[in-house]
Amino acid sequence: TNAISSVIVVGGLIAAAAVSGDVVGPNAWIAKGAGVVAVTLASVNIFGGFMVTRRMLAMYKKKERPAKPAETAKASGA
């Protein structure tokens, strides 16, 4: 769900920010890279979830049907 993906975004931001500027080495790059990847993928997932939800809700929206010619004649008084 979008809520779980939002938690993943926060965790990715924390993982990317947890490595301070004075730490250098392979672990720093791995943590920052994992954080960036997590934020990117979770953001795409959140956006996609909203798009799918929007399309599903649009399926249930009532569509106006055009009036039949006989009904229009009755309504106009002819």
PyMOL Python script that loads the backbone (N, CA, C, O; Angstrom):
from pymol import cmd

cmd.read_pdbstr("""\
ATOM      1  N   THR A   1       0.835  -1.188   0.000  1.00  0.00           N
ATOM      2  CA  THR A   1       0.000   0.000   0.000  1.00  0.00           C
ATOM      3  C   THR A   1       0.875   1.244   0.000  1.00  0.00           C
ATOM      4  O   THR A   1       2.093   1.170   0.160  1.00  0.00           O
ATOM      5  N   ASN A   2       0.234   2.373  -0.181  1.00  0.00           N
ATOM      6  CA  ASN A   2       0.981   3.627  -0.207  1.00  0.00           C
ATOM      7  C   ASN A   2       1.569   3.964   1.158  1.00  0.00           C
ATOM      8  O   ASN A   2       2.614   4.610   1.237  1.00  0.00           O
ATOM      9  N   ALA A   3       0.916   3.539   2.224  1.00  0.00           N
ATOM     10  CA  ALA A   3       1.436   3.828   3.568  1.00  0.00           C
ATOM     11  C   ALA A   3       2.743   3.082   3.815  1.00  0.00           C
ATOM     12  O   ALA A   3       3.682   3.638   4.385  1.00  0.00           O
ATOM     13  N   ILE A   4       2.802   1.836   3.392  1.00  0.00           N
ATOM     14  CA  ILE A   4       4.035   1.059   3.573  1.00  0.00           C
ATOM     15  C   ILE A   4       5.158   1.657   2.735  1.00  0.00           C
ATOM     16  O   ILE A   4       6.295   1.753   3.197  1.00  0.00           O
ATOM     17  N   SER A   5       4.846   2.058   1.511  1.00  0.00           N
ATOM     18  CA  SER A   5       5.861   2.677   0.667  1.00  0.00           C
ATOM     19  C   SER A   5       6.338   3.997   1.258  1.00  0.00           C
ATOM     20  O   SER A   5       7.505   4.359   1.107  1.00  0.00           O
ATOM     21  N   SER A   6       5.452   4.712   1.923  1.00  0.00           N
ATOM     22  CA  SER A   6       5.862   5.962   2.570  1.00  0.00           C
ATOM     23  C   SER A   6       6.845   5.694   3.695  1.00  0.00           C
ATOM     24  O   SER A   6       7.787   6.462   3.894  1.00  0.00           O
ATOM     25  N   VAL A   7       6.634   4.612   4.432  1.00  0.00           N
ATOM     26  CA  VAL A   7       7.575   4.238   5.490  1.00  0.00           C
ATOM     27  C   VAL A   7       8.922   3.859   4.875  1.00  0.00           C
ATOM     28  O   VAL A   7       9.971   4.164   5.444  1.00  0.00           O
ATOM     29  N   ILE A   8       8.899   3.200   3.725  1.00  0.00           N
ATOM     30  CA  ILE A   8      10.141   2.836   3.042  1.00  0.00           C
ATOM     31  C   ILE A   8      10.886   4.088   2.592  1.00  0.00           C
ATOM     32  O   ILE A   8      12.114   4.134   2.666  1.00  0.00           O
ATOM     33  N   VAL A   9      10.164   5.099   2.128  1.00  0.00           N
ATOM     34  CA  VAL A   9      10.807   6.357   1.734  1.00  0.00           C
ATOM     35  C   VAL A   9      11.508   6.985   2.931  1.00  0.00           C
ATOM     36  O   VAL A   9      12.651   7.432   2.825  1.00  0.00           O
ATOM     37  N   VAL A  10      10.825   7.017   4.065  1.00  0.00           N
ATOM     38  CA  VAL A  10      11.434   7.591   5.273  1.00  0.00           C
ATOM     39  C   VAL A  10      12.667   6.784   5.677  1.00  0.00           C
ATOM     40  O   VAL A  10      13.697   7.362   6.023  1.00  0.00           O
ATOM     41  N   GLY A  11      12.571   5.459   5.636  1.00  0.00           N
ATOM     42  CA  GLY A  11      13.717   4.615   5.971  1.00  0.00           C
ATOM     43  C   GLY A  11      14.875   4.816   5.014  1.00  0.00           C
ATOM     44  O   GLY A  11      16.031   4.825   5.435  1.00  0.00           O
ATOM     45  N   GLY A  12      14.582   4.977   3.736  1.00  0.00           N
ATOM     46  CA  GLY A  12      15.636   5.236   2.759  1.00  0.00           C
ATOM     47  C   GLY A  12      16.319   6.569   2.986  1.00  0.00           C
ATOM     48  O   GLY A  12      17.536   6.687   2.840  1.00  0.00           O
ATOM     49  N   LEU A  13      15.533   7.572   3.342  1.00  0.00           N
ATOM     50  CA  LEU A  13      16.125   8.876   3.653  1.00  0.00           C
ATOM     51  C   LEU A  13      17.010   8.800   4.891  1.00  0.00           C
ATOM     52  O   LEU A  13      18.078   9.411   4.941  1.00  0.00           O
ATOM     53  N   ILE A  14      16.559   8.046   5.883  1.00  0.00           N
ATOM     54  CA  ILE A  14      17.364   7.885   7.098  1.00  0.00           C
ATOM     55  C   ILE A  14      18.646   7.127   6.784  1.00  0.00           C
ATOM     56  O   ILE A  14      19.716   7.484   7.278  1.00  0.00           O
ATOM     57  N   ALA A  15      18.545   6.075   5.959  1.00  0.00           N
ATOM     58  CA  ALA A  15      19.736   5.296   5.601  1.00  0.00           C
ATOM     59  C   ALA A  15      20.727   6.135   4.812  1.00  0.00           C
ATOM     60  O   ALA A  15      21.936   6.016   5.014  1.00  0.00           O
ATOM     61  N   ALA A  16      20.235   6.977   3.921  1.00  0.00           N
ATOM     62  CA  ALA A  16      21.125   7.817   3.129  1.00  0.00           C
ATOM     63  C   ALA A  16      21.744   8.922   3.975  1.00  0.00           C
ATOM     64  O   ALA A  16      22.883   9.319   3.729  1.00  0.00           O
ATOM     65  N   ALA A  17      21.015   9.422   4.963  1.00  0.00           N
ATOM     66  CA  ALA A  17      21.521  10.512   5.795  1.00  0.00           C
ATOM     67  C   ALA A  17      22.332  10.015   6.982  1.00  0.00           C
ATOM     68  O   ALA A  17      23.048  10.796   7.608  1.00  0.00           O
ATOM     69  N   ALA A  18      22.233   8.722   7.303  1.00  0.00           N
ATOM     70  CA  ALA A  18      22.927   8.193   8.482  1.00  0.00           C
ATOM     71  C   ALA A  18      24.434   8.228   8.322  1.00  0.00           C
ATOM     72  O   ALA A  18      25.164   8.305   9.311  1.00  0.00           O
ATOM     73  N   VAL A  19      24.900   8.174   7.107  1.00  0.00           N
ATOM     74  CA  VAL A  19      26.337   8.196   6.861  1.00  0.00           C
ATOM     75  C   VAL A  19      26.783   9.647   6.890  1.00  0.00           C
ATOM     76  O   VAL A  19      26.382  10.448   6.046  1.00  0.00           O
ATOM     77  N   SER A  20      27.603   9.975   7.854  1.00  0.00           N
ATOM     78  CA  SER A  20      28.057  11.361   7.970  1.00  0.00           C
ATOM     79  C   SER A  20      29.117  11.655   6.911  1.00  0.00           C
ATOM     80  O   SER A  20      29.652  10.742   6.281  1.00  0.00           O
ATOM     81  N   GLY A  21      29.406  12.915   6.729  1.00  0.00           N
ATOM     82  CA  GLY A  21      30.339  13.343   5.694  1.00  0.00           C
ATOM     83  C   GLY A  21      31.767  12.886   5.912  1.00  0.00           C
ATOM     84  O   GLY A  21      32.508  12.751   4.938  1.00  0.00           O
ATOM     85  N   ASP A  22      32.193  12.637   7.158  1.00  0.00           N
ATOM     86  CA  ASP A  22      33.582  12.267   7.406  1.00  0.00           C
ATOM     87  C   ASP A  22      33.832  10.769   7.246  1.00  0.00           C
ATOM     88  O   ASP A  22      34.985  10.339   7.271  1.00  0.00           O
ATOM     89  N   VAL A  23      32.793   9.976   7.084  1.00  0.00           N
ATOM     90  CA  VAL A  23      32.962   8.537   6.898  1.00  0.00           C
ATOM     91  C   VAL A  23      33.186   8.272   5.420  1.00  0.00           C
ATOM     92  O   VAL A  23      32.373   8.644   4.574  1.00  0.00           O
ATOM     93  N   VAL A  24      34.305   7.622   5.126  1.00  0.00           N
ATOM     94  CA  VAL A  24      34.635   7.298   3.747  1.00  0.00           C
ATOM     95  C   VAL A  24      34.912   5.807   3.678  1.00  0.00           C
ATOM     96  O   VAL A  24      35.527   5.242   4.582  1.00  0.00           O
ATOM     97  N   GLY A  25      34.473   5.193   2.640  1.00  0.00           N
ATOM     98  CA  GLY A  25      34.720   3.770   2.466  1.00  0.00           C
ATOM     99  C   GLY A  25      33.576   3.114   1.737  1.00  0.00           C
ATOM    100  O   GLY A  25      32.588   3.756   1.379  1.00  0.00           O
ATOM    101  N   PRO A  26      33.729   1.811   1.521  1.00  0.00           N
ATOM    102  CA  PRO A  26      32.689   1.113   0.758  1.00  0.00           C
ATOM    103  C   PRO A  26      31.343   1.070   1.478  1.00  0.00           C
ATOM    104  O   PRO A  26      30.298   1.080   0.828  1.00  0.00           O
ATOM    105  N   ASN A  27      31.355   1.024   2.799  1.00  0.00           N
ATOM    106  CA  ASN A  27      30.086   0.979   3.529  1.00  0.00           C
ATOM    107  C   ASN A  27      29.296   2.273   3.380  1.00  0.00           C
ATOM    108  O   ASN A  27      28.065   2.252   3.343  1.00  0.00           O
ATOM    109  N   ALA A  28      29.999   3.399   3.293  1.00  0.00           N
ATOM    110  CA  ALA A  28      29.317   4.682   3.124  1.00  0.00           C
ATOM    111  C   ALA A  28      28.601   4.727   1.779  1.00  0.00           C
ATOM    112  O   ALA A  28      27.453   5.163   1.698  1.00  0.00           O
ATOM    113  N   TRP A  29      29.270   4.283   0.737  1.00  0.00           N
ATOM    114  CA  TRP A  29      28.658   4.294  -0.589  1.00  0.00           C
ATOM    115  C   TRP A  29      27.509   3.298  -0.684  1.00  0.00           C
ATOM    116  O   TRP A  29      26.510   3.556  -1.356  1.00  0.00           O
ATOM    117  N   ILE A  30      27.655   2.159  -0.009  1.00  0.00           N
ATOM    118  CA  ILE A  30      26.582   1.161  -0.026  1.00  0.00           C
ATOM    119  C   ILE A  30      25.343   1.709   0.679  1.00  0.00           C
ATOM    120  O   ILE A  30      24.226   1.551   0.185  1.00  0.00           O
ATOM    121  N   ALA A  31      25.535   2.347   1.822  1.00  0.00           N
ATOM    122  CA  ALA A  31      24.399   2.896   2.569  1.00  0.00           C
ATOM    123  C   ALA A  31      23.712   4.010   1.788  1.00  0.00           C
ATOM    124  O   ALA A  31      22.484   4.056   1.708  1.00  0.00           O
ATOM    125  N   LYS A  32      24.508   4.907   1.214  1.00  0.00           N
ATOM    126  CA  LYS A  32      23.914   5.997   0.438  1.00  0.00           C
ATOM    127  C   LYS A  32      23.225   5.468  -0.813  1.00  0.00           C
ATOM    128  O   LYS A  32      22.134   5.912  -1.170  1.00  0.00           O
ATOM    129  N   GLY A  33      23.869   4.521  -1.469  1.00  0.00           N
ATOM    130  CA  GLY A  33      23.269   3.943  -2.679  1.00  0.00           C
ATOM    131  C   GLY A  33      21.982   3.206  -2.380  1.00  0.00           C
ATOM    132  O   GLY A  33      21.000   3.332  -3.112  1.00  0.00           O
ATOM    133  N   ALA A  34      21.985   2.430  -1.295  1.00  0.00           N
ATOM    134  CA  ALA A  34      20.771   1.702  -0.916  1.00  0.00           C
ATOM    135  C   ALA A  34      19.656   2.676  -0.547  1.00  0.00           C
ATOM    136  O   ALA A  34      18.491   2.443  -0.868  1.00  0.00           O
ATOM    137  N   GLY A  35      20.015   3.758   0.123  1.00  0.00           N
ATOM    138  CA  GLY A  35      19.014   4.766   0.479  1.00  0.00           C
ATOM    139  C   GLY A  35      18.410   5.432  -0.742  1.00  0.00           C
ATOM    140  O   GLY A  35      17.198   5.632  -0.813  1.00  0.00           O
ATOM    141  N   VAL A  36      19.255   5.776  -1.702  1.00  0.00           N
ATOM    142  CA  VAL A  36      18.771   6.421  -2.926  1.00  0.00           C
ATOM    143  C   VAL A  36      17.883   5.466  -3.721  1.00  0.00           C
ATOM    144  O   VAL A  36      16.830   5.860  -4.221  1.00  0.00           O
ATOM    145  N   VAL A  37      18.311   4.211  -3.834  1.00  0.00           N
ATOM    146  CA  VAL A  37      17.511   3.219  -4.565  1.00  0.00           C
ATOM    147  C   VAL A  37      16.167   3.003  -3.871  1.00  0.00           C
ATOM    148  O   VAL A  37      15.131   2.930  -4.533  1.00  0.00           O
ATOM    149  N   ALA A  38      16.180   2.899  -2.544  1.00  0.00           N
ATOM    150  CA  ALA A  38      14.931   2.688  -1.803  1.00  0.00           C
ATOM    151  C   ALA A  38      13.975   3.860  -1.985  1.00  0.00           C
ATOM    152  O   ALA A  38      12.778   3.663  -2.194  1.00  0.00           O
ATOM    153  N   VAL A  39      14.496   5.061  -1.906  1.00  0.00           N
ATOM    154  CA  VAL A  39      13.644   6.246  -2.068  1.00  0.00           C
ATOM    155  C   VAL A  39      13.081   6.307  -3.486  1.00  0.00           C
ATOM    156  O   VAL A  39      11.901   6.606  -3.674  1.00  0.00           O
ATOM    157  N   THR A  40      13.914   6.027  -4.474  1.00  0.00           N
ATOM    158  CA  THR A  40      13.466   6.083  -5.864  1.00  0.00           C
ATOM    159  C   THR A  40      12.378   5.055  -6.147  1.00  0.00           C
ATOM    160  O   THR A  40      11.323   5.393  -6.684  1.00  0.00           O
ATOM    161  N   LEU A  41      12.634   3.805  -5.785  1.00  0.00           N
ATOM    162  CA  LEU A  41      11.663   2.747  -6.071  1.00  0.00           C
ATOM    163  C   LEU A  41      10.364   2.930  -5.290  1.00  0.00           C
ATOM    164  O   LEU A  41       9.279   2.706  -5.827  1.00  0.00           O
ATOM    165  N   ALA A  42      10.468   3.331  -4.041  1.00  0.00           N
ATOM    166  CA  ALA A  42       9.258   3.540  -3.247  1.00  0.00           C
ATOM    167  C   ALA A  42       8.457   4.731  -3.771  1.00  0.00           C
ATOM    168  O   ALA A  42       7.226   4.713  -3.740  1.00  0.00           O
ATOM    169  N   SER A  43       9.143   5.758  -4.247  1.00  0.00           N
ATOM    170  CA  SER A  43       8.435   6.914  -4.807  1.00  0.00           C
ATOM    171  C   SER A  43       7.676   6.529  -6.071  1.00  0.00           C
ATOM    172  O   SER A  43       6.538   6.953  -6.273  1.00  0.00           O
ATOM    173  N   VAL A  44       8.308   5.726  -6.916  1.00  0.00           N
ATOM    174  CA  VAL A  44       7.626   5.242  -8.115  1.00  0.00           C
ATOM    175  C   VAL A  44       6.421   4.391  -7.724  1.00  0.00           C
ATOM    176  O   VAL A  44       5.361   4.486  -8.342  1.00  0.00           O
ATOM    177  N   ASN A  45       6.586   3.567  -6.705  1.00  0.00           N
ATOM    178  CA  ASN A  45       5.494   2.714  -6.241  1.00  0.00           C
ATOM    179  C   ASN A  45       4.332   3.547  -5.693  1.00  0.00           C
ATOM    180  O   ASN A  45       3.170   3.236  -5.955  1.00  0.00           O
ATOM    181  N   ILE A  46       4.634   4.585  -4.948  1.00  0.00           N
ATOM    182  CA  ILE A  46       3.584   5.457  -4.403  1.00  0.00           C
ATOM    183  C   ILE A  46       2.825   6.142  -5.539  1.00  0.00           C
ATOM    184  O   ILE A  46       1.594   6.154  -5.554  1.00  0.00           O
ATOM    185  N   PHE A  47       3.564   6.707  -6.482  1.00  0.00           N
ATOM    186  CA  PHE A  47       2.938   7.399  -7.609  1.00  0.00           C
ATOM    187  C   PHE A  47       2.075   6.435  -8.419  1.00  0.00           C
ATOM    188  O   PHE A  47       0.955   6.775  -8.801  1.00  0.00           O
ATOM    189  N   GLY A  48       2.589   5.241  -8.681  1.00  0.00           N
ATOM    190  CA  GLY A  48       1.823   4.238  -9.414  1.00  0.00           C
ATOM    191  C   GLY A  48       0.578   3.809  -8.662  1.00  0.00           C
ATOM    192  O   GLY A  48      -0.471   3.584  -9.267  1.00  0.00           O
ATOM    193  N   GLY A  49       0.687   3.694  -7.347  1.00  0.00           N
ATOM    194  CA  GLY A  49      -0.471   3.328  -6.538  1.00  0.00           C
ATOM    195  C   GLY A  49      -1.577   4.363  -6.619  1.00  0.00           C
ATOM    196  O   GLY A  49      -2.755   4.015  -6.689  1.00  0.00           O
ATOM    197  N   PHE A  50      -1.203   5.630  -6.609  1.00  0.00           N
ATOM    198  CA  PHE A  50      -2.208   6.682  -6.737  1.00  0.00           C
ATOM    199  C   PHE A  50      -2.854   6.659  -8.119  1.00  0.00           C
ATOM    200  O   PHE A  50      -4.056   6.895  -8.245  1.00  0.00           O
ATOM    201  N   MET A  51      -2.070   6.379  -9.151  1.00  0.00           N
ATOM    202  CA  MET A  51      -2.621   6.323 -10.503  1.00  0.00           C
ATOM    203  C   MET A  51      -3.597   5.153 -10.656  1.00  0.00           C
ATOM    204  O   MET A  51      -4.660   5.307 -11.257  1.00  0.00           O
ATOM    205  N   VAL A  52      -3.240   3.994 -10.118  1.00  0.00           N
ATOM    206  CA  VAL A  52      -4.128   2.830 -10.193  1.00  0.00           C
ATOM    207  C   VAL A  52      -5.410   3.098  -9.410  1.00  0.00           C
ATOM    208  O   VAL A  52      -6.500   2.760  -9.872  1.00  0.00           O
ATOM    209  N   THR A  53      -5.290   3.696  -8.240  1.00  0.00           N
ATOM    210  CA  THR A  53      -6.470   4.017  -7.433  1.00  0.00           C
ATOM    211  C   THR A  53      -7.385   4.980  -8.177  1.00  0.00           C
ATOM    212  O   THR A  53      -8.606   4.827  -8.155  1.00  0.00           O
ATOM    213  N   ARG A  54      -6.801   5.956  -8.826  1.00  0.00           N
ATOM    214  CA  ARG A  54      -7.591   6.928  -9.581  1.00  0.00           C
ATOM    215  C   ARG A  54      -8.355   6.246 -10.715  1.00  0.00           C
ATOM    216  O   ARG A  54      -9.529   6.542 -10.939  1.00  0.00           O
ATOM    217  N   ARG A  55      -7.699   5.342 -11.426  1.00  0.00           N
ATOM    218  CA  ARG A  55      -8.362   4.636 -12.527  1.00  0.00           C
ATOM    219  C   ARG A  55      -9.467   3.724 -12.015  1.00  0.00           C
ATOM    220  O   ARG A  55     -10.525   3.617 -12.633  1.00  0.00           O
ATOM    221  N   MET A  56      -9.222   3.068 -10.885  1.00  0.00           N
ATOM    222  CA  MET A  56     -10.248   2.178 -10.330  1.00  0.00           C
ATOM    223  C   MET A  56     -11.476   2.971  -9.891  1.00  0.00           C
ATOM    224  O   MET A  56     -12.606   2.539 -10.120  1.00  0.00           O
ATOM    225  N   LEU A  57     -11.266   4.117  -9.267  1.00  0.00           N
ATOM    226  CA  LEU A  57     -12.398   4.939  -8.844  1.00  0.00           C
ATOM    227  C   LEU A  57     -13.153   5.505 -10.040  1.00  0.00           C
ATOM    228  O   LEU A  57     -14.369   5.687  -9.975  1.00  0.00           O
ATOM    229  N   ALA A  58     -12.447   5.783 -11.124  1.00  0.00           N
ATOM    230  CA  ALA A  58     -13.101   6.294 -12.329  1.00  0.00           C
ATOM    231  C   ALA A  58     -14.003   5.236 -12.959  1.00  0.00           C
ATOM    232  O   ALA A  58     -14.975   5.581 -13.631  1.00  0.00           O
ATOM    233  N   MET A  59     -13.698   3.960 -12.756  1.00  0.00           N
ATOM    234  CA  MET A  59     -14.541   2.896 -13.307  1.00  0.00           C
ATOM    235  C   MET A  59     -15.927   2.909 -12.675  1.00  0.00           C
ATOM    236  O   MET A  59     -16.897   2.523 -13.328  1.00  0.00           O
ATOM    237  N   TYR A  60     -16.045   3.336 -11.438  1.00  0.00           N
ATOM    238  CA  TYR A  60     -17.318   3.319 -10.733  1.00  0.00           C
ATOM    239  C   TYR A  60     -18.104   4.616 -10.868  1.00  0.00           C
ATOM    240  O   TYR A  60     -19.224   4.717 -10.367  1.00  0.00           O
ATOM    241  N   LYS A  61     -17.533   5.595 -11.532  1.00  0.00           N
ATOM    242  CA  LYS A  61     -18.234   6.859 -11.726  1.00  0.00           C
ATOM    243  C   LYS A  61     -19.351   6.648 -12.748  1.00  0.00           C
ATOM    244  O   LYS A  61     -19.138   6.026 -13.789  1.00  0.00           O
ATOM    245  N   LYS A  62     -20.536   7.166 -12.447  1.00  0.00           N
ATOM    246  CA  LYS A  62     -21.658   7.009 -13.365  1.00  0.00           C
ATOM    247  C   LYS A  62     -21.440   7.889 -14.585  1.00  0.00           C
ATOM    248  O   LYS A  62     -21.047   9.052 -14.482  1.00  0.00           O
ATOM    249  N   LYS A  63     -21.706   7.300 -15.735  1.00  0.00           N
ATOM    250  CA  LYS A  63     -21.576   8.038 -16.987  1.00  0.00           C
ATOM    251  C   LYS A  63     -22.967   8.461 -17.445  1.00  0.00           C
ATOM    252  O   LYS A  63     -23.929   7.703 -17.318  1.00  0.00           O
ATOM    253  N   GLU A  64     -23.064   9.666 -17.974  1.00  0.00           N
ATOM    254  CA  GLU A  64     -24.343  10.130 -18.491  1.00  0.00           C
ATOM    255  C   GLU A  64     -24.595   9.479 -19.838  1.00  0.00           C
ATOM    256  O   GLU A  64     -23.726   9.443 -20.710  1.00  0.00           O
ATOM    257  N   ARG A  65     -25.803   8.967 -19.984  1.00  0.00           N
ATOM    258  CA  ARG A  65     -26.181   8.368 -21.256  1.00  0.00           C
ATOM    259  C   ARG A  65     -26.926   9.411 -22.077  1.00  0.00           C
ATOM    260  O   ARG A  65     -27.697  10.202 -21.534  1.00  0.00           O
ATOM    261  N   PRO A  66     -26.695   9.410 -23.376  1.00  0.00           N
ATOM    262  CA  PRO A  66     -27.458  10.361 -24.197  1.00  0.00           C
ATOM    263  C   PRO A  66     -28.933   9.969 -24.212  1.00  0.00           C
ATOM    264  O   PRO A  66     -29.270   8.785 -24.213  1.00  0.00           O
ATOM    265  N   ALA A  67     -29.797  10.962 -24.224  1.00  0.00           N
ATOM    266  CA  ALA A  67     -31.239  10.711 -24.199  1.00  0.00           C
ATOM    267  C   ALA A  67     -31.684  10.092 -25.517  1.00  0.00           C
ATOM    268  O   ALA A  67     -31.155  10.420 -26.580  1.00  0.00           O
ATOM    269  N   LYS A  68     -32.661   9.195 -25.436  1.00  0.00           N
ATOM    270  CA  LYS A  68     -33.224   8.581 -26.637  1.00  0.00           C
ATOM    271  C   LYS A  68     -34.081   9.619 -27.360  1.00  0.00           C
ATOM    272  O   LYS A  68     -34.617  10.527 -26.723  1.00  0.00           O
ATOM    273  N   PRO A  69     -34.216   9.497 -28.676  1.00  0.00           N
ATOM    274  CA  PRO A  69     -35.026  10.487 -29.415  1.00  0.00           C
ATOM    275  C   PRO A  69     -36.469  10.561 -28.931  1.00  0.00           C
ATOM    276  O   PRO A  69     -37.046  11.648 -28.913  1.00  0.00           O
ATOM    277  N   ALA A  70     -37.067   9.446 -28.539  1.00  0.00           N
ATOM    278  CA  ALA A  70     -38.458   9.464 -28.063  1.00  0.00           C
ATOM    279  C   ALA A  70     -38.566  10.234 -26.746  1.00  0.00           C
ATOM    280  O   ALA A  70     -39.538  10.956 -26.523  1.00  0.00           O
ATOM    281  N   GLU A  71     -37.573  10.078 -25.882  1.00  0.00           N
ATOM    282  CA  GLU A  71     -37.599  10.790 -24.601  1.00  0.00           C
ATOM    283  C   GLU A  71     -37.412  12.282 -24.802  1.00  0.00           C
ATOM    284  O   GLU A  71     -37.981  13.082 -24.060  1.00  0.00           O
ATOM    285  N   THR A  72     -36.623  12.667 -25.794  1.00  0.00           N
ATOM    286  CA  THR A  72     -36.416  14.093 -26.035  1.00  0.00           C
ATOM    287  C   THR A  72     -37.680  14.725 -26.604  1.00  0.00           C
ATOM    288  O   THR A  72     -37.992  15.875 -26.294  1.00  0.00           O
ATOM    289  N   ALA A  73     -38.402  13.987 -27.427  1.00  0.00           N
ATOM    290  CA  ALA A  73     -39.645  14.523 -27.985  1.00  0.00           C
ATOM    291  C   ALA A  73     -40.686  14.709 -26.888  1.00  0.00           C
ATOM    292  O   ALA A  73     -41.414  15.701 -26.895  1.00  0.00           O
ATOM    293  N   LYS A  74     -40.769  13.776 -25.950  1.00  0.00           N
ATOM    294  CA  LYS A  74     -41.717  13.901 -24.840  1.00  0.00           C
ATOM    295  C   LYS A  74     -41.346  15.081 -23.942  1.00  0.00           C
ATOM    296  O   LYS A  74     -42.221  15.802 -23.463  1.00  0.00           O
ATOM    297  N   ALA A  75     -40.065  15.270 -23.721  1.00  0.00           N
ATOM    298  CA  ALA A  75     -39.619  16.346 -22.841  1.00  0.00           C
ATOM    299  C   ALA A  75     -39.877  17.711 -23.457  1.00  0.00           C
ATOM    300  O   ALA A  75     -40.132  18.673 -22.732  1.00  0.00           O
ATOM    301  N   SER A  76     -39.814  17.817 -24.796  1.00  0.00           N
ATOM    302  CA  SER A  76     -40.015  19.112 -25.432  1.00  0.00           C
ATOM    303  C   SER A  76     -41.491  19.429 -25.656  1.00  0.00           C
ATOM    304  O   SER A  76     -41.833  20.550 -26.033  1.00  0.00           O
ATOM    305  N   GLY A  77     -42.368  18.450 -25.427  1.00  0.00           N
ATOM    306  CA  GLY A  77     -43.798  18.692 -25.542  1.00  0.00           C
ATOM    307  C   GLY A  77     -44.347  18.405 -26.923  1.00  0.00           C
ATOM    308  O   GLY A  77     -45.477  18.795 -27.214  1.00  0.00           O
ATOM    309  N   ALA A  78     -43.620  17.762 -27.757  1.00  0.00           N
ATOM    310  CA  ALA A  78     -44.096  17.483 -29.118  1.00  0.00           C
ATOM    311  C   ALA A  78     -44.937  16.249 -29.191  1.00  0.00           C
ATOM    312  O   ALA A  78     -45.409  15.886 -30.269  1.00  0.00           O
TER     313      ALA A  78
END
""", "prot")
cmd.dss("prot")
cmd.show_as("cartoon", "prot")
cmd.util.cbc("prot")
cmd.orient("prot")
